[in-house]
Amino acid sequence: MFIRLCKKENVKTIALVRNASQISDLIKLGATIAFNTEDKDFDKNFTASLIEHECGNFFECVGGDAVGKIFSLLLPNSTMHHYGNLKGEGLTGLNTSDFLFHNKVLKGFWLGRWIKSINMDEITKWLAYVSKSFESQDGLFSTEINNEKTYGLEDIKSAVIDYTANMSKGKVLLRPHKNT
């Protein structure tokens, strides 16, 4: 959703993945460029792209050791906005010098808190924006669903395990009753 929204608003995006097979999917979604963090030249190529595109903001949702590594590669005076934790691990690998000497900032972003921080005119504007997208069925705020995976509520533990192991294949569905 984020990449599609940025594309619609003409905001260039540099996307990162941990699996090379996902790069083409992100480009199709609208990412300006995508890198595999596991490539041997990732650090050099990512840094060059940050400079080329004058990237000062980075939105991060993976968590774990990726945070420190990516944060260290960001340009001086950059801000990382952390909005999720797909790995389910603490943020690690942060270096004090990035904060002290390179003036980098790490901020949390939570949509509910952001909505509370804006005035009613802004809320109305954004609600209209989202509503218009849904009404036009442009797919801007759609999400992929793995239609092959449907679970009953009694199998919620299996559903969560399956989803976390296969996140890029789409969401799994929970059935409230066995016959639905």
C-alpha positions as CSV (number, residue, x, y, z in Angstrom):
1,M,0.0,0.0,0.0
2,F,2.8,2.4,1.0
3,I,4.6,1.9,-2.3
4,R,1.4,2.4,-4.4
5,L,0.5,5.5,-2.4
6,C,4.0,7.0,-3.0
7,K,3.8,6.3,-6.7
8,K,0.4,7.9,-6.9
9,E,1.8,11.0,-5.2
10,N,5.0,11.0,-7.3
11,V,7.3,10.2,-4.3
12,K,10.3,8.1,-5.3
13,T,10.8,5.0,-3.2
14,I,13.9,2.8,-2.6
15,A,12.6,-0.6,-1.5
16,L,14.5,-3.3,0.3
17,V,13.9,-7.0,0.4
18,R,15.6,-10.0,1.9
19,N,14.8,-12.2,-1.1
20,A,15.8,-11.4,-4.7
21,S,12.6,-13.0,-6.1
22,Q,10.6,-10.1,-4.5
23,I,12.4,-7.3,-6.4
24,S,10.3,-7.5,-9.5
25,D,7.0,-7.5,-7.5
26,L,8.0,-4.3,-5.8
27,I,9.0,-2.6,-9.1
28,K,5.6,-3.7,-10.5
29,L,3.9,-2.1,-7.5
30,G,5.7,1.1,-8.2
31,A,8.9,1.2,-6.3
32,T,11.5,3.4,-8.1
33,I,14.3,1.0,-7.3
34,A,14.6,-2.1,-5.1
35,F,17.6,-3.8,-3.6
36,N,18.2,-7.2,-2.0
37,T,19.8,-6.7,1.4
38,E,21.6,-10.0,1.0
39,D,23.5,-9.0,-2.2
40,K,27.3,-8.7,-1.7
41,D,27.3,-5.1,-3.1
42,F,24.1,-4.0,-1.2
43,D,25.8,-1.5,1.0
44,K,27.6,0.3,-1.9
45,N,24.6,0.3,-4.2
46,F,22.1,1.3,-1.6
47,T,24.2,4.2,-0.4
48,A,24.8,5.4,-4.0
49,S,21.0,5.3,-4.5
50,L,20.4,7.3,-1.4
51,I,22.8,10.0,-2.6
52,E,21.4,10.0,-6.1
53,H,17.8,10.4,-4.9
54,E,18.7,12.6,-2.0
55,C,16.8,10.3,0.3
56,G,16.4,11.8,3.8
57,N,13.4,9.7,5.1
58,F,13.3,5.9,5.5
59,F,10.3,3.9,6.6
60,E,11.1,0.6,8.3
61,C,8.8,-2.2,9.3
62,V,11.1,-5.3,9.6
63,G,12.8,-4.7,13.0
64,G,15.7,-6.8,14.4
65,D,19.2,-6.4,13.2
66,A,18.2,-4.9,9.9
67,V,17.5,-1.6,11.7
68,G,21.0,-1.0,12.8
69,K,22.5,-2.0,9.5
70,I,20.2,0.2,7.4
71,F,20.4,3.1,9.9
72,S,24.2,3.1,9.6
73,L,23.9,3.4,5.8
74,L,21.5,6.3,5.8
75,L,22.8,9.8,4.9
76,P,23.6,12.3,7.6
77,N,20.5,14.2,8.9
78,S,18.2,11.4,7.8
79,T,15.2,10.1,9.7
80,M,14.1,6.5,10.0
81,H,10.4,6.1,10.7
82,H,9.9,2.7,12.4
83,Y,6.2,1.5,11.9
84,G,6.2,-2.3,12.4
85,N,8.2,-5.4,13.4
86,L,7.8,-8.2,10.9
87,K,10.7,-10.1,12.5
88,G,9.2,-9.8,16.0
89,E,12.6,-8.9,17.4
90,G,14.0,-5.9,19.2
91,L,15.7,-3.2,17.3
92,T,19.4,-4.0,17.3
93,G,22.8,-2.9,15.9
94,L,22.3,0.8,16.4
95,N,25.5,2.8,16.7
96,T,25.7,5.9,18.9
97,S,27.8,7.8,16.4
98,D,24.9,7.8,13.9
99,F,22.9,9.8,16.4
100,L,25.7,12.0,17.8
101,F,27.9,12.7,14.8
102,H,25.6,12.2,11.8
103,N,22.4,13.7,13.3
104,K,20.3,10.8,12.3
105,V,16.9,10.4,14.0
106,L,14.9,7.2,14.7
107,K,11.2,7.8,15.3
108,G,8.2,5.5,15.8
109,F,5.2,6.0,13.6
110,W,1.7,4.7,14.7
111,L,-1.3,5.7,12.5
112,G,-3.6,6.1,15.5
113,R,-1.3,8.5,17.2
114,W,-0.8,10.5,14.0
115,I,-4.5,10.9,13.5
116,K,-4.8,12.3,17.0
117,S,-2.1,14.8,16.2
118,I,-3.8,16.4,13.2
119,N,-6.8,18.8,13.1
120,M,-10.3,17.9,11.9
121,D,-9.8,19.5,8.5
122,E,-6.8,17.2,7.9
123,I,-8.7,14.2,9.1
124,T,-11.6,15.0,6.8
125,K,-9.2,15.5,3.9
126,W,-7.6,12.1,4.4
127,L,-10.9,10.3,5.0
128,A,-12.1,11.7,1.7
129,Y,-8.9,10.6,0.0
130,V,-9.2,7.0,1.2
131,S,-13.0,6.9,0.6
132,K,-12.5,8.1,-3.0
133,S,-9.9,5.3,-3.5
134,F,-12.2,2.6,-2.2
135,E,-15.2,4.0,-4.3
136,S,-13.1,4.0,-7.5
137,Q,-11.8,0.5,-6.7
138,D,-8.3,1.7,-7.8
139,G,-6.6,-0.9,-5.6
140,L,-4.5,1.7,-3.8
141,F,-5.3,0.4,-0.4
142,S,-6.0,-3.2,-1.3
143,T,-4.0,-6.1,0.1
144,E,-3.2,-9.6,-1.3
145,I,-5.0,-12.5,0.2
146,N,-3.6,-16.1,-0.1
147,N,-6.8,-17.7,-1.3
148,E,-5.3,-21.1,-0.8
149,K,-5.1,-20.6,3.0
150,T,-8.3,-20.4,5.0
151,Y,-8.5,-21.4,8.6
152,G,-11.2,-21.9,11.2
153,L,-10.9,-20.0,14.5
154,E,-9.9,-23.3,16.2
155,D,-6.8,-23.3,14.0
156,I,-5.7,-19.7,14.7
157,K,-2.3,-20.8,15.9
158,S,-1.6,-22.7,12.7
159,A,-2.8,-19.7,10.7
160,V,-0.4,-17.4,12.4
161,I,2.5,-19.8,12.0
162,D,1.7,-20.3,8.3
163,Y,1.3,-16.5,7.7
164,T,4.5,-15.5,9.4
165,A,6.4,-18.2,7.4
166,N,4.8,-17.0,4.1
167,M,4.1,-13.3,4.4
168,S,4.9,-12.3,0.9
169,K,2.2,-14.7,-0.4
170,G,-0.6,-12.7,1.1
171,K,-2.8,-12.6,4.1
172,V,-4.6,-15.8,5.3
173,L,-8.3,-15.8,6.1
174,L,-10.0,-16.9,9.3
175,R,-13.5,-18.5,9.1
176,P,-15.7,-17.8,12.1
177,H,-17.5,-21.1,11.5
178,K,-16.5,-24.4,9.9
179,N,-19.1,-24.2,7.1
180,T,-18.3,-20.6,6.0
